[in-house]
Amino acid sequence: MGDLINLNRARKARVRAAAAEQAAANRLAYGRTKAERDAIKAETARLERHLDATRRED
């Protein structure tokens, strides 16, 4: 006689594994370090200041 398995546990384990795989793919595609986010934020602020400084008043 074969080993008994709980089908609910097997299904949930399969779903968890798929979710973990998707999360890993998302981390590679979208993940940034805090330093990278801060650098982007600082660059955006610098560009906005430059734009405001060179804006013409009518």
C-alpha distance matrix in Angstrom:
0.0 3.8 6.8 8.8 12.3 15.5 17.1 20.5 20.3 19.1 22.0 24.5 23.7 24.2 27.5 28.6 28.1 30.1 32.8 33.1 33.6 36.2 37.9 38.2 39.7 42.2 43.2 44.2 46.0 47.8 47.7 51.1 52.1 54.5 57.2 56.8 56.9 60.1 61.7 61.2 62.5 65.6 66.3 66.1 68.5 70.9 71.0 71.7 74.5 76.0 75.8 77.5 80.2 81.1 81.1 84.5 86.1 87.9
3.8 0.0 3.8 6.4 9.3 12.8 14.2 17.7 17.2 15.7 18.7 21.2 20.1 20.6 23.9 25.0 24.4 26.4 29.1 29.4 29.8 32.5 34.2 34.4 35.9 38.4 39.4 40.3 42.2 44.0 44.0 47.3 48.3 50.8 53.5 53.0 53.2 56.3 58.0 57.4 58.8 61.8 62.5 62.4 64.8 67.1 67.2 67.9 70.8 72.2 72.1 73.8 76.4 77.4 77.4 80.8 82.4 84.3
6.8 3.8 0.0 3.8 6.4 10.0 12.1 15.2 14.2 13.1 16.4 18.4 17.3 18.2 21.6 22.3 21.8 24.2 26.6 26.7 27.5 30.2 31.6 32.0 33.8 36.0 36.9 38.0 40.0 41.6 41.4 44.6 45.5 47.8 50.7 50.3 50.4 53.5 55.2 54.8 56.0 59.1 59.9 59.8 62.0 64.4 64.7 65.3 68.1 69.6 69.6 71.2 73.8 74.9 74.9 78.3 79.9 81.9
8.8 6.4 3.8 0.0 3.8 6.8 9.2 12.2 11.7 11.2 14.3 16.2 15.7 17.0 19.9 20.8 21.0 23.2 25.3 25.8 26.9 29.3 30.7 31.4 33.2 35.2 36.2 37.7 39.4 40.8 40.6 43.9 44.9 47.0 50.0 49.7 49.5 52.6 54.5 53.9 55.0 58.1 59.0 58.7 60.9 63.5 63.7 64.1 66.9 68.6 68.4 69.9 72.6 73.7 73.6 77.0 78.4 80.3
12.3 9.3 6.4 3.8 0.0 3.7 6.0 8.8 8.0 7.4 10.6 12.5 12.0 13.4 16.1 17.0 17.4 19.6 21.6 22.2 23.4 25.7 27.1 28.0 29.8 31.6 32.7 34.3 35.9 37.2 37.1 40.4 41.5 43.6 46.6 46.3 46.0 49.0 51.0 50.3 51.3 54.5 55.5 55.0 57.2 59.8 60.0 60.4 63.2 64.9 64.7 66.1 68.9 70.0 69.9 73.2 74.7 76.5
15.5 12.8 10.0 6.8 3.7 0.0 3.8 5.5 5.4 6.3 8.7 10.1 10.7 12.4 14.5 15.5 16.6 18.6 20.2 21.2 22.8 24.6 25.8 27.2 29.0 30.4 31.7 33.5 35.0 35.9 35.9 39.3 40.4 42.2 45.4 45.1 44.5 47.5 49.7 48.9 49.7 52.9 54.0 53.4 55.4 58.2 58.4 58.6 61.4 63.2 62.9 64.2 67.1 68.2 67.9 71.2 72.5 74.4
17.1 14.2 12.1 9.2 6.0 3.8 0.0 3.8 5.5 5.0 6.0 8.5 9.7 10.5 12.3 14.1 15.3 16.6 18.3 19.9 21.2 22.7 24.3 25.8 27.3 28.6 30.3 32.0 33.1 34.2 34.5 38.0 39.5 41.4 44.6 44.0 43.3 46.5 48.5 47.5 48.3 51.7 52.6 51.8 54.0 56.7 56.7 56.9 59.8 61.6 61.1 62.4 65.4 66.4 66.0 69.2 70.5 72.2
20.5 17.7 15.2 12.2 8.8 5.5 3.8 0.0 3.8 5.5 5.2 6.1 8.5 9.9 10.6 12.2 14.2 15.5 16.5 18.3 20.1 21.2 22.4 24.4 26.0 26.9 28.5 30.6 31.6 32.3 32.6 36.0 37.4 39.1 42.4 41.9 41.0 44.0 46.3 45.2 45.8 49.2 50.2 49.3 51.4 54.3 54.3 54.3 57.2 59.1 58.6 59.8 62.8 63.9 63.4 66.6 67.8 69.5
20.3 17.2 14.2 11.7 8.0 5.4 5.5 3.8 0.0 3.8 5.5 5.1 6.0 8.5 9.9 10.3 12.1 14.2 15.2 16.2 18.2 19.9 20.8 22.4 24.4 25.5 26.6 28.8 30.2 30.9 30.8 34.1 35.2 37.0 40.3 39.9 39.2 42.2 44.4 43.6 44.3 47.6 48.7 48.1 50.1 52.9 53.1 53.3 56.0 57.9 57.6 58.9 61.7 63.0 62.7 66.0 67.3 69.2
19.1 15.7 13.1 11.2 7.4 6.3 5.0 5.5 3.8 0.0 3.8 5.5 5.1 6.2 8.7 9.9 10.6 12.4 14.3 15.3 16.6 18.5 19.9 21.2 22.9 24.4 25.8 27.5 28.9 30.0 30.1 33.6 34.9 37.0 40.1 39.5 39.1 42.2 44.2 43.3 44.3 47.6 48.4 47.9 50.1 52.7 52.8 53.2 56.0 57.7 57.4 58.8 61.7 62.7 62.5 65.8 67.3 69.2
22.0 18.7 16.4 14.3 10.6 8.7 6.0 5.2 5.5 3.8 0.0 3.8 5.4 5.1 6.3 8.7 10.0 10.8 12.4 14.3 15.5 16.7 18.4 20.2 21.5 22.7 24.5 26.3 27.2 28.3 28.7 32.3 34.0 36.0 39.2 38.3 37.6 40.9 42.8 41.7 42.6 46.0 46.7 45.9 48.2 50.9 50.8 51.0 54.0 55.7 55.1 56.6 59.5 60.5 60.1 63.3 64.7 66.4
24.5 21.2 18.4 16.2 12.5 10.1 8.5 6.1 5.1 5.5 3.8 0.0 3.8 5.4 5.0 6.1 8.6 9.9 10.5 12.2 14.2 15.3 16.3 18.4 20.0 20.9 22.4 24.6 25.6 26.3 26.4 29.9 31.3 33.1 36.4 35.8 34.9 38.1 40.2 39.2 39.9 43.3 44.2 43.4 45.6 48.4 48.4 48.5 51.4 53.2 52.8 54.1 57.0 58.2 57.8 61.1 62.4 64.3
23.7 20.1 17.3 15.7 12.0 10.7 9.7 8.5 6.0 5.1 5.4 3.8 0.0 3.8 5.4 5.0 6.1 8.6 9.8 10.5 12.3 14.3 15.2 16.5 18.5 19.9 21.0 22.9 24.4 25.4 25.2 28.6 29.9 31.9 35.1 34.5 34.0 37.2 39.2 38.4 39.3 42.6 43.5 43.0 45.2 47.8 48.0 48.4 51.2 52.9 52.7 54.1 56.9 58.0 57.9 61.3 62.8 64.8
24.2 20.6 18.2 17.0 13.4 12.4 10.5 9.9 8.5 6.2 5.1 5.4 3.8 0.0 3.8 5.5 5.2 6.3 8.7 9.9 10.7 12.5 14.3 15.5 16.8 18.5 20.1 21.6 22.8 24.2 24.5 28.1 29.8 32.1 35.1 34.1 33.7 37.1 38.8 37.8 39.0 42.2 42.8 42.3 44.7 47.2 47.1 47.6 50.6 52.1 51.8 53.4 56.2 57.1 56.9 60.3 61.9 63.7
27.5 23.9 21.6 19.9 16.1 14.5 12.3 10.6 9.9 8.7 6.3 5.0 5.4 3.8 0.0 3.8 5.5 5.1 6.2 8.6 9.9 10.6 12.3 14.3 15.5 16.5 18.4 20.3 21.1 22.0 22.5 26.2 28.0 30.1 33.2 32.2 31.4 34.8 36.6 35.4 36.4 39.8 40.4 39.6 42.0 44.7 44.5 44.8 47.8 49.4 48.9 50.4 53.3 54.3 54.0 57.3 58.7 60.5
28.6 25.0 22.3 20.8 17.0 15.5 14.1 12.2 10.3 9.9 8.7 6.1 5.0 5.5 3.8 0.0 3.8 5.5 5.1 6.1 8.6 9.9 10.4 12.3 14.3 15.2 16.4 18.6 19.9 20.6 20.5 24.0 25.4 27.4 30.6 29.9 29.2 32.4 34.4 33.5 34.4 37.7 38.6 38.0 40.2 42.9 43.0 43.4 46.2 47.9 47.7 49.1 51.9 53.0 52.9 56.3 57.8 59.8
28.1 24.4 21.8 21.0 17.4 16.6 15.3 14.2 12.1 10.6 10.0 8.6 6.1 5.2 5.5 3.8 0.0 3.8 5.4 5.1 6.2 8.7 9.8 10.7 12.5 14.3 15.4 17.0 18.6 19.9 19.8 23.3 24.8 27.2 30.1 29.3 29.1 32.4 34.0 33.2 34.5 37.7 38.3 38.0 40.4 42.8 42.9 43.6 46.4 47.9 47.8 49.4 52.1 53.0 53.1 56.6 58.3 60.4
30.1 26.4 24.2 23.2 19.6 18.6 16.6 15.5 14.2 12.4 10.8 9.9 8.6 6.3 5.1 5.5 3.8 0.0 3.8 5.4 5.1 6.3 8.6 10.0 10.7 12.4 14.3 15.7 16.6 18.1 18.7 22.4 24.4 26.9 29.8 28.5 28.1 31.6 33.1 31.9 33.3 36.6 36.9 36.4 39.0 41.4 41.2 41.8 44.8 46.1 45.8 47.6 50.3 51.1 51.0 54.4 56.1 58.0
32.8 29.1 26.6 25.3 21.6 20.2 18.3 16.5 15.2 14.3 12.4 10.5 9.8 8.7 6.2 5.1 5.4 3.8 0.0 3.8 5.4 5.1 6.1 8.6 9.9 10.4 12.2 14.4 15.2 15.9 16.4 20.0 21.9 24.1 27.2 26.0 25.3 28.7 30.5 29.3 30.4 33.7 34.3 33.7 36.1 38.6 38.5 39.0 41.9 43.5 43.1 44.7 47.5 48.5 48.3 51.7 53.3 55.3
33.1 29.4 26.7 25.8 22.2 21.2 19.9 18.3 16.2 15.3 14.3 12.2 10.5 9.9 8.6 6.1 5.1 5.4 3.8 0.0 3.8 5.4 5.0 6.2 8.7 9.8 10.5 12.6 14.3 15.1 14.9 18.3 19.8 22.2 25.1 24.3 24.0 27.3 29.0 28.2 29.5 32.6 33.3 33.1 35.4 37.8 38.0 38.7 41.4 42.9 42.9 44.6 47.1 48.2 48.4 51.9 53.6 55.8
33.6 29.8 27.5 26.9 23.4 22.8 21.2 20.1 18.2 16.6 15.5 14.2 12.3 10.7 9.9 8.6 6.2 5.1 5.4 3.8 0.0 3.8 5.4 5.2 6.4 8.7 10.0 11.0 12.5 14.3 14.6 18.1 20.1 22.9 25.4 24.1 24.2 27.7 28.9 28.0 29.6 32.7 33.0 32.8 35.5 37.7 37.6 38.5 41.4 42.6 42.5 44.4 46.9 47.7 48.0 51.5 53.4 55.5
36.2 32.5 30.2 29.3 25.7 24.6 22.7 21.2 19.9 18.5 16.7 15.3 14.3 12.5 10.6 9.9 8.7 6.3 5.1 5.4 3.8 0.0 3.8 5.4 5.1 6.2 8.6 10.0 10.5 11.9 12.9 16.6 19.1 21.7 24.3 22.7 22.3 26.0 27.2 25.8 27.4 30.7 30.8 30.3 33.0 35.3 35.0 35.8 38.8 40.0 39.7 41.6 44.2 45.0 45.0 48.4 50.3 52.2
37.9 34.2 31.6 30.7 27.1 25.8 24.3 22.4 20.8 19.9 18.4 16.3 15.2 14.3 12.3 10.4 9.8 8.6 6.1 5.0 5.4 3.8 0.0 3.8 5.4 5.0 6.2 8.7 9.8 10.2 10.3 14.0 16.0 18.4 21.3 20.0 19.5 23.0 24.6 23.5 24.8 28.0 28.6 28.2 30.7 33.0 33.1 33.8 36.6 38.0 37.9 39.7 42.2 43.2 43.4 46.9 48.7 50.8
38.2 34.4 32.0 31.4 28.0 27.2 25.8 24.4 22.4 21.2 20.2 18.4 16.5 15.5 14.3 12.3 10.7 10.0 8.6 6.2 5.2 5.4 3.8 0.0 3.8 5.4 5.1 6.4 8.7 10.1 9.7 13.1 14.9 17.9 20.3 19.0 19.3 22.7 23.9 23.1 24.9 27.8 28.2 28.3 30.9 32.9 33.0 34.1 36.9 38.0 38.2 40.2 42.5 43.4 43.9 47.4 49.5 51.8
39.7 35.9 33.8 33.2 29.8 29.0 27.3 26.0 24.4 22.9 21.5 20.0 18.5 16.8 15.5 14.3 12.5 10.7 9.9 8.7 6.4 5.1 5.4 3.8 0.0 3.8 5.5 5.2 6.2 8.6 9.5 13.1 15.7 18.8 20.9 18.9 19.2 22.9 23.6 22.4 24.5 27.5 27.3 27.3 30.2 32.1 31.8 33.0 35.9 36.8 36.7 38.9 41.3 41.9 42.3 45.8 47.9 50.1
42.2 38.4 36.0 35.2 31.6 30.4 28.6 26.9 25.5 24.4 22.7 20.9 19.9 18.5 16.5 15.2 14.3 12.4 10.4 9.8 8.7 6.2 5.0 5.4 3.8 0.0 3.8 5.4 5.0 5.7 7.1 10.9 13.8 16.4 18.8 16.8 16.5 20.2 21.2 19.7 21.4 24.7 24.7 24.3 27.1 29.2 28.9 29.9 32.8 34.0 33.8 35.8 38.3 39.0 39.3 42.7 44.7 46.9
43.2 39.4 36.9 36.2 32.7 31.7 30.3 28.5 26.6 25.8 24.5 22.4 21.0 20.1 18.4 16.4 15.4 14.3 12.2 10.5 10.0 8.6 6.2 5.1 5.5 3.8 0.0 3.8 5.5 5.5 4.6 8.2 10.5 13.4 15.8 14.2 14.3 17.8 18.9 18.0 19.8 22.8 23.1 23.2 25.8 27.8 28.0 29.1 31.8 33.0 33.2 35.1 37.4 38.4 38.9 42.5 44.5 47.0
44.2 40.3 38.0 37.7 34.3 33.5 32.0 30.6 28.8 27.5 26.3 24.6 22.9 21.6 20.3 18.6 17.0 15.7 14.4 12.6 11.0 10.0 8.7 6.4 5.2 5.4 3.8 0.0 3.8 5.9 5.8 8.7 11.2 14.7 16.2 14.1 15.0 18.6 18.9 18.1 20.5 23.1 22.9 23.3 26.3 27.8 27.7 29.3 32.0 32.8 33.1 35.4 37.4 38.1 38.9 42.5 44.7 47.1
46.0 42.2 40.0 39.4 35.9 35.0 33.1 31.6 30.2 28.9 27.2 25.6 24.4 22.8 21.1 19.9 18.6 16.6 15.2 14.3 12.5 10.5 9.8 8.7 6.2 5.0 5.5 3.8 0.0 3.8 6.1 9.0 12.4 15.4 16.9 14.2 14.6 18.3 18.5 16.9 19.3 22.2 21.6 21.5 24.7 26.3 25.8 27.2 30.2 30.8 30.8 33.1 35.4 35.9 36.4 39.9 42.2 44.4
47.8 44.0 41.6 40.8 37.2 35.9 34.2 32.3 30.9 30.0 28.3 26.3 25.4 24.2 22.0 20.6 19.9 18.1 15.9 15.1 14.3 11.9 10.2 10.1 8.6 5.7 5.5 5.9 3.8 0.0 3.8 6.6 10.2 12.6 14.5 11.9 11.5 15.3 15.9 14.2 16.1 19.2 19.1 18.7 21.6 23.6 23.3 24.4 27.3 28.3 28.3 30.4 32.8 33.5 33.9 37.4 39.5 41.8
47.7 44.0 41.4 40.6 37.1 35.9 34.5 32.6 30.8 30.1 28.7 26.4 25.2 24.5 22.5 20.5 19.8 18.7 16.4 14.9 14.6 12.9 10.3 9.7 9.5 7.1 4.6 5.8 6.1 3.8 0.0 3.8 6.8 9.6 11.7 9.8 9.8 13.4 14.4 13.5 15.3 18.2 18.6 18.8 21.3 23.3 23.5 24.7 27.3 28.5 28.9 30.8 33.0 34.1 34.7 38.4 40.4 43.0
51.1 47.3 44.6 43.9 40.4 39.3 38.0 36.0 34.1 33.6 32.3 29.9 28.6 28.1 26.2 24.0 23.3 22.4 20.0 18.3 18.1 16.6 14.0 13.1 13.1 10.9 8.2 8.7 9.0 6.6 3.8 0.0 3.7 6.5 8.1 6.0 6.5 9.9 10.8 10.4 12.4 14.9 15.4 16.1 18.5 20.2 20.8 22.2 24.5 25.7 26.5 28.4 30.3 31.5 32.5 36.2 38.3 41.1
52.1 48.3 45.5 44.9 41.5 40.4 39.5 37.4 35.2 34.9 34.0 31.3 29.9 29.8 28.0 25.4 24.8 24.4 21.9 19.8 20.1 19.1 16.0 14.9 15.7 13.8 10.5 11.2 12.4 10.2 6.8 3.7 0.0 3.8 5.4 5.2 6.4 8.7 10.0 10.9 12.5 14.4 15.6 16.8 18.6 20.1 21.4 22.9 24.6 26.0 27.3 28.9 30.5 32.1 33.3 37.1 39.1 42.1
54.5 50.8 47.8 47.0 43.6 42.2 41.4 39.1 37.0 37.0 36.0 33.1 31.9 32.1 30.1 27.4 27.2 26.9 24.1 22.2 22.9 21.7 18.4 17.9 18.8 16.4 13.4 14.7 15.4 12.6 9.6 6.5 3.8 0.0 3.8 5.4 5.1 6.1 8.5 9.9 10.5 12.2 14.2 15.3 16.4 18.3 20.0 21.1 22.5 24.3 25.7 26.9 28.5 30.5 31.6 35.4 37.2 40.3
57.2 53.5 50.7 50.0 46.6 45.4 44.6 42.4 40.3 40.1 39.2 36.4 35.1 35.1 33.2 30.6 30.1 29.8 27.2 25.1 25.4 24.3 21.3 20.3 20.9 18.8 15.8 16.2 16.9 14.5 11.7 8.1 5.4 3.8 0.0 3.8 5.5 5.1 6.1 8.6 9.8 10.4 12.2 14.2 15.3 16.4 18.3 20.0 21.0 22.5 24.3 25.7 26.9 28.7 30.3 34.1 36.1 39.4
56.8 53.0 50.3 49.7 46.3 45.1 44.0 41.9 39.9 39.5 38.3 35.8 34.5 34.1 32.2 29.9 29.3 28.5 26.0 24.3 24.1 22.7 20.0 19.0 18.9 16.8 14.2 14.1 14.2 11.9 9.8 6.0 5.2 5.4 3.8 0.0 3.8 5.5 5.1 6.2 8.6 9.9 10.6 12.3 14.3 15.3 16.6 18.4 20.1 21.2 22.6 24.4 25.8 27.3 28.7 32.5 34.7 37.8
56.9 53.2 50.4 49.5 46.0 44.5 43.3 41.0 39.2 39.1 37.6 34.9 34.0 33.7 31.4 29.2 29.1 28.1 25.3 24.0 24.2 22.3 19.5 19.3 19.2 16.5 14.3 15.0 14.6 11.5 9.8 6.5 6.4 5.1 5.5 3.8 0.0 3.8 5.5 5.2 6.2 8.7 10.0 10.6 12.4 14.3 15.5 16.6 18.5 20.1 21.2 22.6 24.4 26.1 27.1 30.9 32.8 35.8
60.1 56.3 53.5 52.6 49.0 47.5 46.5 44.0 42.2 42.2 40.9 38.1 37.2 37.1 34.8 32.4 32.4 31.6 28.7 27.3 27.7 26.0 23.0 22.7 22.9 20.2 17.8 18.6 18.3 15.3 13.4 9.9 8.7 6.1 5.1 5.5 3.8 0.0 3.8 5.4 5.0 6.1 8.6 9.8 10.5 12.2 14.2 15.3 16.5 18.4 19.9 21.1 22.5 24.5 25.8 29.6 31.4 34.6
61.7 58.0 55.2 54.5 51.0 49.7 48.5 46.3 44.4 44.2 42.8 40.2 39.2 38.8 36.6 34.4 34.0 33.1 30.5 29.0 28.9 27.2 24.6 23.9 23.6 21.2 18.9 18.9 18.5 15.9 14.4 10.8 10.0 8.5 6.1 5.1 5.5 3.8 0.0 3.8 5.4 5.1 6.1 8.6 9.9 10.5 12.3 14.3 15.4 16.5 18.4 20.0 21.1 22.8 24.4 28.2 30.4 33.7
61.2 57.4 54.8 53.9 50.3 48.9 47.5 45.2 43.6 43.3 41.7 39.2 38.4 37.8 35.4 33.5 33.2 31.9 29.3 28.2 28.0 25.8 23.5 23.1 22.4 19.7 18.0 18.1 16.9 14.2 13.5 10.4 10.9 9.9 8.6 6.2 5.2 5.4 3.8 0.0 3.8 5.5 5.1 6.1 8.6 9.9 10.6 12.3 14.3 15.4 16.5 18.4 20.0 21.3 22.6 26.3 28.6 31.6
62.5 58.8 56.0 55.0 51.3 49.7 48.3 45.8 44.3 44.3 42.6 39.9 39.3 39.0 36.4 34.4 34.5 33.3 30.4 29.5 29.6 27.4 24.8 24.9 24.5 21.4 19.8 20.5 19.3 16.1 15.3 12.4 12.5 10.5 9.8 8.6 6.2 5.0 5.4 3.8 0.0 3.8 5.5 5.2 6.2 8.7 10.0 10.6 12.4 14.3 15.4 16.6 18.4 20.3 21.2 24.9 26.8 29.9
65.6 61.8 59.1 58.1 54.5 52.9 51.7 49.2 47.6 47.6 46.0 43.3 42.6 42.2 39.8 37.7 37.7 36.6 33.7 32.6 32.7 30.7 28.0 27.8 27.5 24.7 22.8 23.1 22.2 19.2 18.2 14.9 14.4 12.2 10.4 9.9 8.7 6.1 5.1 5.5 3.8 0.0 3.8 5.4 5.1 6.1 8.7 9.9 10.6 12.3 14.3 15.4 16.5 18.6 20.1 23.8 25.8 29.1
66.3 62.5 59.9 59.0 55.5 54.0 52.6 50.2 48.7 48.4 46.7 44.2 43.5 42.8 40.4 38.6 38.3 36.9 34.3 33.3 33.0 30.8 28.6 28.2 27.3 24.7 23.1 22.9 21.6 19.1 18.6 15.4 15.6 14.2 12.2 10.6 10.0 8.6 6.1 5.1 5.5 3.8 0.0 3.8 5.4 5.0 6.2 8.6 9.9 10.6 12.3 14.3 15.3 16.7 18.4 22.2 24.6 27.8
66.1 62.4 59.8 58.7 55.0 53.4 51.8 49.3 48.1 47.9 45.9 43.4 43.0 42.3 39.6 38.0 38.0 36.4 33.7 33.1 32.8 30.3 28.2 28.3 27.3 24.3 23.2 23.3 21.5 18.7 18.8 16.1 16.8 15.3 14.2 12.3 10.6 9.8 8.6 6.1 5.2 5.4 3.8 0.0 3.8 5.4 5.2 6.2 8.7 9.9 10.5 12.3 14.2 15.6 16.5 20.3 22.4 25.5
68.5 64.8 62.0 60.9 57.2 55.4 54.0 51.4 50.1 50.1 48.2 45.6 45.2 44.7 42.0 40.2 40.4 39.0 36.1 35.4 35.5 33.0 30.7 30.9 30.2 27.1 25.8 26.3 24.7 21.6 21.3 18.5 18.6 16.4 15.3 14.3 12.4 10.5 9.9 8.6 6.2 5.1 5.4 3.8 0.0 3.8 5.5 5.1 6.2 8.6 9.9 10.5 12.3 14.4 15.4 19.1 20.9 24.2
70.9 67.1 64.4 63.5 59.8 58.2 56.7 54.3 52.9 52.7 50.9 48.4 47.8 47.2 44.7 42.9 42.8 41.4 38.6 37.8 37.7 35.3 33.0 32.9 32.1 29.2 27.8 27.8 26.3 23.6 23.3 20.2 20.1 18.3 16.4 15.3 14.3 12.2 10.5 9.9 8.7 6.1 5.0 5.4 3.8 0.0 3.8 5.5 5.2 6.2 8.7 10.0 10.6 12.5 14.4 18.1 20.3 23.7
71.0 67.2 64.7 63.7 60.0 58.4 56.7 54.3 53.1 52.8 50.8 48.4 48.0 47.1 44.5 43.0 42.9 41.2 38.5 38.0 37.6 35.0 33.1 33.0 31.8 28.9 28.0 27.7 25.8 23.3 23.5 20.8 21.4 20.0 18.3 16.6 15.5 14.2 12.3 10.6 10.0 8.7 6.2 5.2 5.5 3.8 0.0 3.8 5.4 5.0 6.1 8.6 9.8 10.7 12.3 16.0 18.6 21.7
71.7 67.9 65.3 64.1 60.4 58.6 56.9 54.3 53.3 53.2 51.0 48.5 48.4 47.6 44.8 43.4 43.6 41.8 39.0 38.7 38.5 35.8 33.8 34.1 33.0 29.9 29.1 29.3 27.2 24.4 24.7 22.2 22.9 21.1 20.0 18.4 16.6 15.3 14.3 12.3 10.6 9.9 8.6 6.2 5.1 5.5 3.8 0.0 3.8 5.4 5.0 6.1 8.5 10.0 10.5 14.3 16.3 19.4
74.5 70.8 68.1 66.9 63.2 61.4 59.8 57.2 56.0 56.0 54.0 51.4 51.2 50.6 47.8 46.2 46.4 44.8 41.9 41.4 41.4 38.8 36.6 36.9 35.9 32.8 31.8 32.0 30.2 27.3 27.3 24.5 24.6 22.5 21.0 20.1 18.5 16.5 15.4 14.3 12.4 10.6 9.9 8.7 6.2 5.2 5.4 3.8 0.0 3.8 5.4 5.1 6.1 8.7 10.0 13.6 15.4 18.9
76.0 72.2 69.6 68.6 64.9 63.2 61.6 59.1 57.9 57.7 55.7 53.2 52.9 52.1 49.4 47.9 47.9 46.1 43.5 42.9 42.6 40.0 38.0 38.0 36.8 34.0 33.0 32.8 30.8 28.3 28.5 25.7 26.0 24.3 22.5 21.2 20.1 18.4 16.5 15.4 14.3 12.3 10.6 9.9 8.6 6.2 5.0 5.4 3.8 0.0 3.8 5.5 5.1 6.3 8.7 12.2 14.8 18.2
75.8 72.1 69.6 68.4 64.7 62.9 61.1 58.6 57.6 57.4 55.1 52.8 52.7 51.8 48.9 47.7 47.8 45.8 43.1 42.9 42.5 39.7 37.9 38.2 36.7 33.8 33.2 33.1 30.8 28.3 28.9 26.5 27.3 25.7 24.3 22.6 21.2 19.9 18.4 16.5 15.4 14.3 12.3 10.5 9.9 8.7 6.1 5.0 5.4 3.8 0.0 3.8 5.4 5.3 6.1 9.9 12.5 15.6
77.5 73.8 71.2 69.9 66.1 64.2 62.4 59.8 58.9 58.8 56.6 54.1 54.1 53.4 50.4 49.1 49.4 47.6 44.7 44.6 44.4 41.6 39.7 40.2 38.9 35.8 35.1 35.4 33.1 30.4 30.8 28.4 28.9 26.9 25.7 24.4 22.6 21.1 20.0 18.4 16.6 15.4 14.3 12.3 10.5 10.0 8.6 6.1 5.1 5.5 3.8 0.0 3.8 5.5 5.3 8.8 10.4 13.9
80.2 76.4 73.8 72.6 68.9 67.1 65.4 62.8 61.7 61.7 59.5 57.0 56.9 56.2 53.3 51.9 52.1 50.3 47.5 47.1 46.9 44.2 42.2 42.5 41.3 38.3 37.4 37.4 35.4 32.8 33.0 30.3 30.5 28.5 26.9 25.8 24.4 22.5 21.1 20.0 18.4 16.5 15.3 14.2 12.3 10.6 9.8 8.5 6.1 5.1 5.4 3.8 0.0 3.8 5.7 8.6 10.5 14.2
81.1 77.4 74.9 73.7 70.0 68.2 66.4 63.9 63.0 62.7 60.5 58.2 58.0 57.1 54.3 53.0 53.0 51.1 48.5 48.2 47.7 45.0 43.2 43.4 41.9 39.0 38.4 38.1 35.9 33.5 34.1 31.5 32.1 30.5 28.7 27.3 26.1 24.5 22.8 21.3 20.3 18.6 16.7 15.6 14.4 12.5 10.7 10.0 8.7 6.3 5.3 5.5 3.8 0.0 3.8 6.4 9.5 12.8
81.1 77.4 74.9 73.6 69.9 67.9 66.0 63.4 62.7 62.5 60.1 57.8 57.9 56.9 54.0 52.9 53.1 51.0 48.3 48.4 48.0 45.0 43.4 43.9 42.3 39.3 38.9 38.9 36.4 33.9 34.7 32.5 33.3 31.6 30.3 28.7 27.1 25.8 24.4 22.6 21.2 20.1 18.4 16.5 15.4 14.4 12.3 10.5 10.0 8.7 6.1 5.3 5.7 3.8 0.0 3.8 6.6 9.7
84.5 80.8 78.3 77.0 73.2 71.2 69.2 66.6 66.0 65.8 63.3 61.1 61.3 60.3 57.3 56.3 56.6 54.4 51.7 51.9 51.5 48.4 46.9 47.4 45.8 42.7 42.5 42.5 39.9 37.4 38.4 36.2 37.1 35.4 34.1 32.5 30.9 29.6 28.2 26.3 24.9 23.8 22.2 20.3 19.1 18.1 16.0 14.3 13.6 12.2 9.9 8.8 8.6 6.4 3.8 0.0 3.8 6.4
86.1 82.4 79.9 78.4 74.7 72.5 70.5 67.8 67.3 67.3 64.7 62.4 62.8 61.9 58.7 57.8 58.3 56.1 53.3 53.6 53.4 50.3 48.7 49.5 47.9 44.7 44.5 44.7 42.2 39.5 40.4 38.3 39.1 37.2 36.1 34.7 32.8 31.4 30.4 28.6 26.8 25.8 24.6 22.4 20.9 20.3 18.6 16.3 15.4 14.8 12.5 10.4 10.5 9.5 6.6 3.8 0.0 3.8
87.9 84.3 81.9 80.3 76.5 74.4 72.2 69.5 69.2 69.2 66.4 64.3 64.8 63.7 60.5 59.8 60.4 58.0 55.3 55.8 55.5 52.2 50.8 51.8 50.1 46.9 47.0 47.1 44.4 41.8 43.0 41.1 42.1 40.3 39.4 37.8 35.8 34.6 33.7 31.6 29.9 29.1 27.8 25.5 24.2 23.7 21.7 19.4 18.9 18.2 15.6 13.9 14.2 12.8 9.7 6.4 3.8 0.0
